[in-house]
């Protein structure tokens, strides 16, 4: 909900800001699917979560470094951050539910996690 308003500050047009916010979400969706399939086949949730969180950190670092230099670089950094942050959340949630025994404990763990 906040992302279009941030893009609007760089561009100025609300309709163009909503149009420009679609590609990062599309790429993040593809990386969620690929990351989920890969972690399920290899049964290595921790390594995949770490990998995607490192990608998110790289994207946030790009956004911080290029904030005053180039808005396009900030946009690319936000795309990279979305590609790392959005797959890490469902993988973490899947890992949590897999490692918590009992339905009531699992429900409480998911409630506390989100």
C-alpha positions in Angstrom: 0.0 0.0 0.0 2.9 2.4 0.6 4.9 1.5 -2.5 2.8 3.5 -5.0 3.0 6.6 -2.8 6.8 6.3 -2.7 6.9 6.0 -6.5 4.5 8.9 -6.8 7.0 11.1 -5.0 9.7 10.3 -7.7 7.4 10.5 -10.7 4.5 12.8 -9.9 1.7 11.1 -11.8 -0.5 8.8 -9.7 -1.6 6.6 -12.7 2.0 6.2 -13.9 3.1 5.4 -10.3 0.5 2.5 -10.1 1.7 1.3 -13.5 5.3 1.3 -12.5 4.7 -0.6 -9.3 3.4 -3.7 -11.1 6.7 -5.1 -12.5 8.4 -5.5 -9.0 5.4 -7.4 -7.8 5.3 -9.6 -10.9 9.0 -10.5 -10.5 8.5 -11.1 -6.8 5.7 -13.5 -7.6 7.9 -15.4 -10.0 10.7 -15.5 -7.4 8.3 -16.8 -4.8 7.2 -19.6 -7.0 10.8 -20.5 -8.0 12.0 -20.3 -4.4 9.2 -22.3 -3.0 9.6 -25.1 -5.6 13.4 -25.2 -5.1 13.2 -25.2 -1.3 10.5 -28.0 -1.3 12.5 -30.2 -3.7 15.7 -29.8 -1.8 14.1 -29.7 1.6 16.4 -26.8 2.6 14.3 -23.9 3.8 17.0 -22.2 5.9 19.5 -21.8 3.1 16.8 -20.4 0.7 15.5 -18.0 3.4 19.1 -16.8 4.0 19.6 -16.4 0.2 16.5 -14.4 -0.3 17.1 -12.2 2.8 20.6 -11.4 1.5 19.1 -10.3 -1.9 16.6 -8.1 0.0 19.5 -6.5 2.0 21.4 -5.9 -1.2 18.3 -4.2 -2.7 17.9 -2.0 0.4 21.6 -1.1 0.3 21.2 -0.1 -3.4 18.3 2.1 -2.4 20.2 3.8 0.4 23.3 4.4 -1.7 21.6 5.8 -4.8 18.9 7.8 -3.1 20.2 11.2 -4.1 22.0 10.1 -7.3 19.5 8.4 -9.6 15.7 7.6 -9.1 16.0 4.8 -11.7 18.7 3.1 -9.5 16.4 3.4 -6.5 13.6 1.8 -8.5 15.9 -1.1 -9.5 17.0 -1.4 -5.9 13.3 -1.6 -4.8 12.7 -4.3 -7.4 15.7 -6.3 -6.0 14.4 -5.8 -2.5 10.9 -7.1 -3.5 12.5 -10.1 -5.1 14.3 -11.0 -1.9 11.7 -10.0 0.7 8.5 -11.4 -0.7 9.8 -15.0 -1.1 11.5 -15.0 2.3 8.2 -14.6 4.2 6.3 -17.6 2.9 9.4 -19.8 3.2 9.8 -18.7 6.8 6.2 -19.4 7.5 6.4 -22.8 5.9 9.5 -23.6 7.9 7.8 -22.5 11.1 4.7 -24.6 10.5 6.8 -27.6 9.5 8.9 -27.5 12.7 6.0 -26.9 15.2 4.2 -29.9 16.5 0.5 -30.0 17.4 -2.3 -27.9 15.8 -2.8 -25.5 18.7 1.0 -24.8 19.0 1.2 -24.4 15.3 -1.7 -21.9 15.3 -0.2 -19.9 18.1 3.2 -19.9 16.4 1.7 -18.6 13.1 -0.2 -15.9 15.0 2.9 -14.7 16.8 5.0 -14.9 13.5 2.6 -12.7 11.5 
